[in-house]
Amino acid sequence: MKPTFKPAELTKAAFFIAMGIVLPMGFHFFQMGGPVFLPMHIPVLLAGFFLSPLPAVMVGLLTPLLSSILTSMPPLFPMAVIMMVELAAYAGLVSFSRQRRLVENRSLAQILCLLIAMLGGRIAAGLVVFVLSLTVAGIQLSPLPYLIGAVTKGLPGIILQLIFIPSLLLLLNKARVYDN
């Protein structure tokens, strides 16, 4: 049996992909670096709160690929390839852990979902870097330095995500747009 997507999920997925392409363009327009503020991560992580796991994973896979094709940001190889796996893990892990209702407190649950996704996504990115370093000639990446660099450079973006996403979800909940 083929998996099917509900029209509402397909529409939401398209919205999050579009936001994942447009938001980084805005950050770059104002000279706010993508690797520092991680603007593509925000819509992808949000997708995990609004979509079931499979469509959320598709948002994570397609957003960096389409952004690379349409805007050349990030460069297709190796960054977009690494980000496709990383962001797919983010969205899928947020969606999966959100469905499990790990704790009763909604705000704490959202932060926990984000932390699980951020850890899992970075582990996935590290694995991709490891595989690329072993299989592709000319790739001068090593998983541990890559991950340490990504986390330290992206720390402002990580903090932004941990503050902005739960705050936005709270506002959307009060506006009765989001209920979880």
JOZIDA-V18628 format. One record per residue. RES is the residue in three letters. OMEGA is omega in whole degrees, 0 to 359 (* if undefined). NEAR is the number of other C-alpha atoms within 8 Angstrom. Layout:
# JOZIDA-V18628
[[RES;OMEGA;NEAR] [RES;OMEGA;NEAR]]
This chain:
# JOZIDA-V18628
[[MET;180;2] [LYS;175;3] [PRO;177;4] [THR;178;4] [PHE;174;7] [LYS;180;6] [PRO;180;6] [ALA;179;6] [GLU;179;10] [LEU;179;10] [THR;178;8] [LYS;179;11] [ALA;179;13] [ALA;178;9] [PHE;182;8] [PHE;176;13] [ILE;179;13] [ALA;178;9] [MET;179;10] [GLY;176;17] [ILE;185;13] [VAL;183;8] [LEU;176;10] [PRO;177;12] [MET;177;8] [GLY;178;8] [PHE;180;12] [HIS;178;10] [PHE;180;7] [PHE;177;6] [GLN;177;6] [MET;190;9] [GLY;177;9] [GLY;180;11] [PRO;180;8] [VAL;185;11] [PHE;174;13] [LEU;185;13] [PRO;179;12] [MET;182;14] [HIS;186;9] [ILE;179;11] [PRO;180;12] [VAL;177;18] [LEU;177;13] [LEU;179;11] [ALA;179;15] [GLY;178;18] [PHE;185;9] [PHE;186;9] [LEU;172;12] [SER;189;9] [PRO;184;12] [LEU;176;7] [PRO;178;12] [ALA;178;17] [VAL;179;14] [MET;176;9] [VAL;180;16] [GLY;179;18] [LEU;188;13] [LEU;185;10] [THR;180;15] [PRO;179;17] [LEU;181;12] [LEU;177;9] [SER;179;13] [SER;181;13] [ILE;186;9] [LEU;187;6] [THR;186;7] [SER;176;9] [MET;351;9] [PRO;175;10] [PRO;187;9] [LEU;182;12] [PHE;4;6] [PRO;190;7] [MET;182;9] [ALA;179;13] [VAL;178;11] [ILE;182;11] [MET;178;11] [MET;180;14] [VAL;181;14] [GLU;183;14] [LEU;174;15] [ALA;177;15] [ALA;178;14] [TYR;186;18] [ALA;180;19] [GLY;180;15] [LEU;175;14] [VAL;182;15] [SER;182;16] [PHE;182;11] [SER;176;11] [ARG;180;13] [GLN;182;6] [ARG;180;6] [ARG;187;8] [LEU;177;7] [VAL;183;7] [GLU;182;6] [ASN;186;6] [ARG;182;8] [SER;178;7] [LEU;179;8] [ALA;180;13] [GLN;179;10] [ILE;178;10] [LEU;176;8] [CYS;180;12] [LEU;181;12] [LEU;177;8] [ILE;181;11] [ALA;181;14] [MET;178;9] [LEU;181;8] [GLY;179;11] [GLY;179;14] [ARG;174;10] [ILE;178;9] [ALA;178;11] [ALA;178;13] [GLY;178;12] [LEU;178;9] [VAL;178;10] [VAL;179;13] [PHE;180;11] [VAL;179;8] [LEU;181;9] [SER;179;12] [LEU;190;7] [THR;185;6] [VAL;179;7] [ALA;176;6] [GLY;178;4] [ILE;183;7] [GLN;179;5] [LEU;175;9] [SER;189;9] [PRO;185;10] [LEU;176;7] [PRO;178;8] [TYR;182;11] [LEU;179;11] [ILE;178;8] [GLY;181;8] [ALA;181;9] [VAL;182;8] [THR;179;7] [LYS;183;9] [GLY;182;12] [LEU;176;10] [PRO;178;9] [GLY;178;11] [ILE;178;10] [ILE;177;8] [LEU;180;9] [GLN;182;9] [LEU;177;10] [ILE;188;8] [PHE;187;8] [ILE;177;10] [PRO;178;11] [SER;178;8] [LEU;179;8] [LEU;177;9] [LEU;178;8] [LEU;179;8] [LEU;177;10] [ASN;179;11] [LYS;178;7] [ALA;180;7] [ARG;176;7] [VAL;183;7] [TYR;178;9] [ASP;175;5] [ASN;*;4]]
